[in-house]
């Protein structure tokens, strides 16, 4: 059970190819019955065979009750994305790409009952592309949302360096309701409520095969890392599949985080074939 004044968010880690997508859809009915989320947010940048996303997948996720699809550095991998990225308010690319980049990096959603909440998607710069500063870009967007009366604001920070993610969490503590990391696909055990009531975790994990290297075939990673040979990575397809993420409870009135917990559902079978 949850209090009537609680707004519950379910955020799912990067979906990796067909196995991650199928396991995610497979878990939804029981997941909703167990957790009763008010909104679901999913990182979908790796959902199309491990790299990029298609219009069909965007529509499929939205039809299954996902309100916001976030992304990151792989969002442009499927060239068809340029044809539809502006058409779906709930499909985000990192907000700190240059202003003339197609798409948008934030959205304000009106939930059933009239409560409005905001989601911002941003990308780190350490070991990644040298794009605009995520700290100042996010801060400006938070200020804009608050001027519109939005109190519940969440940030998906798609970044490589754990230090950069932690700095952002501290920088935004008390300014937003939650900050979670994506991109590295390994769920971290540091979920916490920061001193000024912002929920934080360094990485929420992935929806992908357990017998893998961050969702990709082990043999591909051996070839790349041990032999230093060129590789075209493919999602692993065999064995158990993780569905990782976090539940965050937020006070509807104040926008402050009340609770954060990791979840890891494991599904047996072969989801990629």
C-alpha positions as CSV (number, residue, x, y, z in Angstrom):
1,X,0.0,0.0,0.0
2,X,1.0,3.6,-0.5
3,X,-0.2,6.9,1.0
4,X,-2.5,9.0,-1.1
5,X,0.0,11.8,-0.9
6,X,2.8,9.7,-2.5
7,X,3.7,9.9,-6.2
8,X,5.4,6.7,-7.1
9,X,7.9,6.5,-10.0
10,X,9.3,3.4,-11.6
11,X,12.4,4.0,-13.6
12,X,13.8,1.1,-15.7
13,X,17.4,0.8,-16.8
14,X,18.7,0.7,-20.4
15,X,16.7,-1.8,-22.5
16,X,19.2,-4.0,-24.5
17,X,17.8,-5.4,-27.7
18,X,15.0,-7.9,-28.1
19,X,15.8,-9.9,-24.9
20,X,15.5,-6.7,-22.7
21,X,12.4,-5.5,-24.5
22,X,10.6,-8.8,-24.2
23,X,11.5,-9.3,-20.6
24,X,10.4,-5.8,-19.8
25,X,7.0,-6.3,-21.4
26,X,6.7,-9.7,-19.7
27,X,7.2,-8.3,-16.3
28,X,4.8,-5.3,-16.6
29,X,1.5,-6.8,-15.4
30,X,2.9,-8.3,-12.2
31,X,5.2,-5.3,-11.6
32,X,2.3,-2.9,-11.8
33,X,0.2,-5.0,-9.4
34,X,3.1,-5.2,-6.9
35,X,4.3,-1.6,-7.0
36,X,1.3,0.5,-8.2
37,X,3.5,3.1,-10.0
38,X,2.0,6.4,-11.0
39,X,4.4,6.7,-13.9
40,X,7.0,4.6,-15.7
41,X,10.2,6.0,-17.2
42,X,12.4,3.8,-19.4
43,X,15.8,4.4,-21.1
44,X,15.3,3.1,-24.6
45,X,18.5,4.1,-26.5
46,X,19.7,0.5,-26.8
47,X,16.4,-1.1,-27.5
48,X,16.8,-1.7,-31.2
49,X,19.3,-4.6,-31.4
50,X,21.5,-3.0,-28.9
51,X,22.0,0.4,-30.5
52,X,19.4,3.1,-31.2
53,X,15.6,3.0,-31.2
54,X,12.9,2.8,-33.9
55,X,9.5,4.4,-34.2
56,X,7.9,1.0,-33.7
57,X,9.6,0.5,-30.4
58,X,8.8,4.0,-29.2
59,X,5.1,3.4,-30.0
60,X,5.2,-0.1,-28.4
61,X,6.7,1.3,-25.2
62,X,4.1,4.1,-25.0
63,X,1.2,1.7,-25.7
64,X,2.4,-0.4,-22.7
65,X,2.0,2.5,-20.3
66,X,5.5,4.1,-20.4
67,X,5.1,7.9,-20.0
68,X,8.7,8.9,-20.8
69,X,11.5,7.3,-22.9
70,X,14.9,8.7,-22.2
71,X,18.1,8.1,-24.2
72,X,21.7,9.0,-24.5
73,X,24.7,8.8,-26.8
74,X,23.3,6.0,-28.9
75,X,20.0,7.8,-29.7
76,X,21.1,8.7,-33.2
77,X,22.2,5.1,-34.2
78,X,19.1,4.4,-36.2
79,X,18.9,7.1,-38.9
80,X,15.1,6.9,-39.0
81,X,15.0,8.6,-35.6
82,X,15.4,12.0,-37.3
83,X,12.0,11.4,-39.0
84,X,10.1,11.0,-35.8
85,X,12.0,12.4,-32.8
86,X,10.1,15.6,-32.7
87,X,6.7,13.9,-32.9
88,X,6.6,12.3,-29.5
89,X,6.7,14.6,-26.4
90,X,7.6,11.7,-24.2
91,X,10.6,10.6,-26.2
92,X,13.7,12.5,-25.0
93,X,17.3,13.0,-26.2
94,X,19.9,14.6,-23.8
95,X,19.0,18.2,-23.2
96,X,22.6,19.4,-23.4
97,X,23.0,18.7,-27.1
98,X,23.3,22.0,-29.0
99,X,20.0,24.0,-29.3
100,X,19.6,23.3,-33.0
101,X,19.8,19.5,-32.5
102,X,16.5,17.7,-33.4
103,X,14.3,16.5,-30.6
104,X,13.9,17.8,-27.1
105,X,15.5,17.0,-23.7
106,X,12.7,17.5,-21.2
107,X,9.0,17.1,-20.9
108,X,6.2,18.0,-18.5
109,X,3.5,15.4,-18.1
110,X,0.1,15.7,-16.5
111,X,-0.7,12.5,-14.6
112,X,-4.2,11.3,-13.8
113,X,-5.7,13.6,-11.2
114,X,-4.0,16.6,-12.6
115,X,-0.6,16.4,-10.9
116,X,2.2,17.7,-13.2
117,X,5.7,16.3,-13.2
118,X,8.8,17.0,-15.2
119,X,11.5,14.7,-16.6
120,X,14.9,15.9,-17.8
121,X,17.4,13.8,-19.8
122,X,21.0,14.8,-19.8
123,X,24.4,13.4,-20.8
124,X,27.7,13.5,-19.1
125,X,31.0,14.8,-20.7
126,X,33.7,12.8,-18.9
127,X,34.9,10.0,-21.4
128,X,31.9,11.0,-23.6
129,X,31.2,13.7,-26.3
130,X,32.2,17.3,-25.5
131,X,28.7,18.7,-25.5
132,X,27.2,21.5,-23.5
133,X,27.6,21.6,-19.7
134,X,25.0,19.3,-18.2
135,X,25.0,21.1,-14.8
136,X,24.1,24.6,-16.0
137,X,21.8,23.3,-18.7
138,X,19.8,21.2,-16.3
139,X,19.7,24.0,-13.7
140,X,18.2,26.4,-16.3
141,X,15.5,23.8,-17.2
142,X,14.7,23.1,-13.5
143,X,14.2,26.9,-13.0
144,X,11.9,27.0,-16.1
145,X,9.8,24.1,-14.8
146,X,9.5,25.5,-11.4
147,X,8.3,28.8,-12.8
148,X,5.5,26.8,-14.4
149,X,4.5,25.4,-11.0
150,X,6.1,21.9,-11.4
151,X,7.4,20.6,-8.1
152,X,8.2,17.0,-9.0
153,X,11.2,16.9,-11.3
154,X,13.3,13.9,-12.2
155,X,16.6,13.6,-14.0
156,X,18.0,10.7,-16.0
157,X,21.8,11.4,-16.2
158,X,23.3,9.3,-19.0
159,X,27.0,9.3,-18.0
160,X,30.2,7.2,-17.9
161,X,32.0,8.5,-14.8
162,X,30.6,7.6,-11.4
163,X,32.2,10.8,-10.0
164,X,30.4,13.0,-12.5
165,X,27.1,11.3,-11.6
166,X,27.7,11.8,-7.9
167,X,28.6,15.5,-8.4
168,X,25.4,16.1,-10.3
169,X,23.4,14.4,-7.6
170,X,24.9,16.7,-4.9
171,X,24.6,19.7,-7.2
172,X,20.9,19.1,-7.7
173,X,20.1,18.0,-4.1
174,X,17.1,19.9,-2.9
175,X,16.4,21.3,-6.4
176,X,14.9,18.2,-8.0
177,X,13.0,15.1,-6.6
178,X,15.3,12.4,-8.0
179,X,18.5,11.9,-10.0
180,X,19.4,8.5,-11.4
181,X,22.3,7.4,-13.6
182,X,22.1,5.3,-16.8
183,X,24.5,4.2,-19.5
184,X,26.9,1.9,-17.7
185,X,24.3,-0.9,-17.3
186,X,25.5,-2.1,-13.9
187,X,23.1,-1.5,-11.1
188,X,24.9,0.2,-8.2
189,X,24.2,-0.3,-4.5
190,X,24.3,3.3,-3.4
191,X,20.6,4.3,-3.5
192,X,19.9,7.0,-0.9
193,X,18.0,10.1,0.0
194,X,20.4,13.0,0.0
195,X,20.4,15.6,2.9
196,X,18.1,18.0,1.1
197,X,15.6,15.2,0.1
198,X,16.6,14.3,-3.4
199,X,16.6,10.6,-4.2
200,X,19.8,9.4,-5.9
201,X,21.5,6.3,-7.3
202,X,24.6,6.2,-9.5
203,X,23.2,3.7,-12.1
204,X,19.9,1.9,-12.2
205,X,21.2,-1.0,-14.3
206,X,19.7,-2.6,-17.5
207,X,17.1,-4.8,-19.0
208,X,19.2,-7.4,-20.7
209,X,20.8,-10.8,-20.5
210,X,22.7,-11.8,-17.4
211,X,25.2,-14.0,-19.4
212,X,26.7,-11.0,-21.1
213,X,29.0,-8.1,-20.9
214,X,26.7,-5.1,-20.1
215,X,24.1,-6.8,-22.3
216,X,26.3,-7.7,-25.2
217,X,27.7,-11.1,-26.3
218,X,30.7,-12.1,-24.2
219,X,32.7,-13.3,-27.3
220,X,32.4,-9.9,-28.9
221,X,33.8,-8.2,-25.8
222,X,36.7,-10.7,-25.6
223,X,37.6,-9.9,-29.2
224,X,37.5,-6.2,-28.6
225,X,39.1,-6.0,-25.2
226,X,41.6,-8.9,-25.2
227,X,42.5,-9.1,-28.8
228,X,42.0,-5.4,-29.7
229,X,40.2,-6.4,-32.9
230,X,37.3,-4.6,-34.6
231,X,33.9,-5.8,-33.4
232,X,30.3,-5.1,-34.3
233,X,28.6,-5.7,-30.9
234,X,25.3,-7.7,-30.7
235,X,23.0,-8.2,-27.7
236,X,23.4,-11.5,-25.9
237,X,20.3,-13.7,-26.3
238,X,20.6,-16.8,-24.1
239,X,19.9,-17.4,-20.4
240,X,18.3,-15.4,-17.7
241,X,17.4,-11.7,-18.3
242,X,17.6,-8.9,-15.8
243,X,15.0,-6.2,-15.5
244,X,16.7,-3.5,-13.3
245,X,15.5,-0.2,-12.0
246,X,14.4,1.9,-9.1
247,X,11.2,2.8,-7.3
248,X,11.1,6.4,-6.0
249,X,8.3,7.7,-3.7
250,X,7.8,11.5,-3.8
251,X,5.7,13.7,-1.7
252,X,3.0,15.2,-4.0
253,X,2.9,18.5,-2.2
254,X,6.5,19.3,-1.6
255,X,8.2,17.4,-4.4
256,X,10.7,15.9,-1.9
257,X,11.8,12.3,-2.1
258,X,10.5,10.0,0.6
259,X,11.9,6.6,-0.4
260,X,14.1,4.9,-3.0
261,X,14.7,1.2,-3.6
262,X,16.4,-0.9,-6.3
263,X,14.6,-3.8,-8.0
264,X,15.9,-6.7,-10.0
265,X,13.5,-9.1,-11.6
266,X,15.1,-12.1,-13.2
267,X,13.4,-14.1,-16.0
268,X,14.5,-17.5,-17.3
269,X,14.3,-18.6,-20.9
270,X,15.5,-17.4,-24.2
271,X,14.1,-14.0,-25.1
272,X,16.1,-13.1,-28.1
273,X,14.9,-15.8,-30.5
